[in-house]
Amino acid sequence: MKKYITAVISIAIIACMNTGCHEDKNNTSPITTMQTTQFDGVQGNCSNGGVKIEVLVDGTVDDAQTQYLCNGDNGVNGQNGIDGSNGQDGKDGRDGRDGQVGKDGRDGQNGQDGQDGNNALVVTSDEVGDNCALGGMRIDVGLDENNNSTNA
């Protein structure tokens, strides 16, 4: 912005010298003023925008004194900087605690005792007959329900 101000002041001084910037007491000299307009894009002989400076004499633009202060071309992009070094690795997290084993449940109540059973094994000889053609031993096994040492 400072470059614009310096140029505008210089042009204004030249414009005042050419047309006169003061009024005489009889009001016979023209009143000269200046206006500036900032613009983007192409205008006048500026291809990248700039400032248009116009001199007004008695409120009318004097086209012969219109000046353009142009913006310069965009500079070339600089090259990318070097990548920074990698950051330090973070600390390992803490291990989680193992779950605790639950307590054993209480033993249930004992059931009622059952009745004692009586088994009987009776061995007798068996004659030759329907069960054994040559004879042999007969073995009877079962419950001795009446405590007589047989299952009958």
Buried (B, 14 or more C-beta within 10 A) or exposed (E): EEEBEEBBEEBBEEBBEEBBBEEEEEEEBBBBEBEBEEBEEEBEEBEEEBBBBBBBBEEEEBEEBEBEBBBEEEEEEEEEEEEEEEEEEEEEEEEEEEEEEEEEEEEEEEEEEEEEEBEBEBEEEBEEEEEEEEEEEEEEEEEBEEEEEBBE
